[in-house]
C-alpha cells in the first residue's frame, strides 16, 4: 500500500511522542529496578548497563524512517506495545484498515 502524504506527515509528527512515552515507561522500570534493596549495587549497575544497551536499539527508542515501510513500522510498534491501535485514530481509514488486516492475519 502506498501511504498518503498526510499519513506520512502524521507518522513523523507522532513518532517522537510515542517514543518519548515509551522511554518514560523504561525510565520507570529502571527506577523500580534500582530501588530494589535486595541486590548489591554492582549487580544493579551492570544489569542496568546491559538493559540500556539493549533498549536503545528498540524501535520505541530509535527507528529509521522510510515512507515505504510506515505500515510495517506501525504494525511492529503495535506488536511491541509501544503504541496501540487507538493511537491511529487520526490516520486515514485506508491506513487503519491495512494495519488491522496485517495484525489479524498473523494472530
MITORZA-288357 format. One line per field, with one value per residue (C-alpha): x negated, y negated, z; residue number from 1. Coordinates in nm, 2 decimals, m for minus. Example, Ala and Ser with C-alpha at 12.3 -4.5 7.8 and 13.67 -1.06 7.14 Angstrom:
# residues 2
xx c(m1.23,m1.37)
yy c(0.45,0.11)
zz c(0.78,0.71)
gunu c(1,2)
# end
This chain:
# residues 107
xx c(0.00,m0.12,m0.09,0.06,m0.14,0.09,0.04,m0.34,m0.35,m0.13,m0.35,m0.66,m0.49,m0.36,m0.66,m0.87,m0.58,m0.52,m0.89,m0.90,m0.61,m0.78,m1.11,m0.93,m0.80,m1.15,m1.28,m1.01,m1.12,m1.48,m1.39,m1.19,m1.48,m1.74,m1.52,m1.54,m1.74,m1.79,m2.05,m2.40,m2.49,m2.74,m2.47,m2.22,m2.48,m2.59,m2.23,m2.12,m2.40,m2.31,m1.94,m2.01,m2.24,m1.96,m1.68,m1.85,m1.81,m1.44,m1.20,m1.03,m1.36,m1.51,m1.38,m1.49,m1.22,m1.12,m0.79,m0.77,m0.79,m0.54,m0.27,m0.51,m0.67,m0.33,m0.24,m0.57,m0.52,m0.18,m0.31,m0.59,m0.33,m0.49,m0.15,0.20,0.44,0.62,0.32,0.40,0.74,0.63,0.47,0.67,0.92,0.72,0.41,0.60,0.77,0.44,0.27,0.57,0.56,0.19,0.24,0.53,0.35,0.08,0.28)
yy c(0.00,m0.35,m0.57,m0.92,m1.24,m1.32,m0.99,m1.01,m1.36,m1.25,m0.94,m1.16,m1.40,m1.13,m0.90,m1.12,m1.15,m0.77,m0.71,m0.97,m0.79,m0.45,m0.58,m0.73,m0.38,m0.24,m0.50,m0.40,m0.03,m0.13,m0.33,m0.03,0.20,m0.04,m0.07,0.30,0.32,0.69,0.67,0.53,0.20,0.37,0.62,0.33,0.12,0.39,0.51,0.16,0.10,0.42,0.33,m0.02,0.12,0.35,0.09,m0.18,0.03,0.09,m0.09,m0.25,m0.44,m0.48,m0.40,m0.46,m0.64,m0.52,m0.61,m0.28,m0.10,m0.30,m0.04,0.23,m0.01,m0.08,0.29,0.35,0.07,0.21,0.56,0.44,0.24,m0.09,m0.21,m0.08,m0.06,m0.35,m0.57,m0.56,m0.73,m1.04,m0.84,m0.76,m0.48,m0.31,m0.30,m0.18,0.09,0.21,0.22,0.41,0.66,0.73,0.76,1.00,1.20,1.31,1.38)
zz c(0.00,m0.09,0.22,0.17,0.22,0.51,0.68,0.63,0.78,1.07,1.14,1.15,1.39,1.62,1.63,1.86,2.11,2.10,2.16,2.44,2.61,2.57,2.71,3.01,3.08,3.05,3.30,3.55,3.51,3.57,3.88,4.02,3.94,4.11,4.42,4.48,4.81,4.78,4.51,4.55,4.37,4.14,4.02,3.96,3.78,3.53,3.48,3.41,3.17,2.98,2.97,2.84,2.57,2.46,2.50,2.30,1.98,2.04,1.79,2.08,2.12,1.77,1.43,1.08,0.88,0.53,0.38,0.21,0.55,0.75,0.76,0.87,1.13,1.27,1.29,1.46,1.71,1.80,1.84,2.07,2.27,2.20,2.07,2.05,1.75,1.91,1.85,1.48,1.51,1.32,1.03,0.72,0.72,0.45,0.66,0.97,0.77,0.63,0.97,1.11,0.83,0.88,1.26,1.22,0.96,1.20,1.51)
gunu c(1,2,3,4,5,6,7,8,9,10,11,12,13,14,15,16,17,18,19,20,21,22,23,24,25,26,27,28,29,30,31,32,33,34,35,36,37,38,39,40,41,42,43,44,45,46,47,48,49,50,51,52,53,54,55,56,57,58,59,60,61,62,63,64,65,66,67,68,69,70,71,72,73,74,75,76,77,78,79,80,81,82,83,84,85,86,87,88,89,90,91,92,93,94,95,96,97,98,99,100,101,102,103,104,105,106,107)
# end
